[in-house]
Each structure stands twice: as C-alpha cells, then as structure tokens.
C-alpha cells in the first residue's frame, strides 16, 4: 500500500541526475514529500556523498526510506551499506524491490540509470514504496544477525 504521507529522500550522482529528476516528479505526483539531496546538475559528482546524505536523513528519522541512483546502482549500494542502519540493494526488477522491503526491511533502493529506463524505474519505485516489512520471526531473526555484524561482532550463529 502506498503511504502518501511518507517522506522519501532521494539523491544521485551525475550519472543518475536525469533519472532522479523524473522520479522526484513521479513521487510528488503520487503525493509523497520528497527530500532531494542532489545532484542538482550533471557535472561530475561522487555517489558516496549522496549515500552519506541519504543515510543521515534516514538515521535521523527525517525520512524512513531513500532512493539512491548512480550509473549502475552498484557503487551506490556499496557506499550506502557502509552506514549503520542502512539496508540498501540494487533492484532492477519489481520483485526484488518489494521483496527486499517485505523480507529484509530494505530502506534504500539503489538504481542504475544506465541500466534501466525511466518507465521501468517508476515501476520499481512503485513496488518499493508500496511494500511493507512483514515483521515475521524469521525476518526479525535475520535482521538481528545483520545488526550484530554491523555492531562489530562479525559473527553470526546458525
């Protein structure tokens, strides 16, 4: 179910600048409040900077979910996952976009602007923002193990 009252933070490097602008317009038309952290032009920029800004907005509670775009989506995902509490994944299909939220509580969707087109990106974003975490024991157990890794234990137990 789409939650129109939800705030989405979105950012992109120069490779994702055009797609980001299209998705900002799309999210606004759906009734979302959008926090656009840039880039604001197509001059060369670095995706880790936008990963940081998105992570900080989610960590502070200003936004619950984010969308991060670079050329492939891969670098954006790697950078975003370095921040505590961020669960980011590259999704170039609608199934992964909703399943990542439902089972893994994904809170940052990463897209590759050089990989997918605008129409597919909108479908993926809709699947992502429509999904809710299932909050089942097995999913919570897995998230707890991820948090243990993130907090430095480095070990999980079967």
Number of C-alpha atoms within 10 A of each C-alpha: 10 15 13 15 9 15 20 24 25 29 30 37 27 23 23 24 23 18 22 28 18 14 20 21 13 15 19 13 11 13 15 19 17 18 17 20 17 21 24 15 13 13 10 10 17 15 26 20 19 25 32 17 18 30 29 16 19 21 15 9 11 14 21 15 24 26 26 31 31 29 20 19 25 17 19 31 27 17 17 28 18 16 17 13 17 23 22 29 25 22 23 23 16 18 12 17 26 24 18 24 24 19 19 19 21 23 23 31 29 30 30 25 23 14 12 16 12 14 10 13 23 17 14 22 23 19 20 28 24 16 20 18 17 15 13 10 9 11 16 16 12 14 16 13 18 18 16 14 13 17 11 8 11 11 11 12 4 4
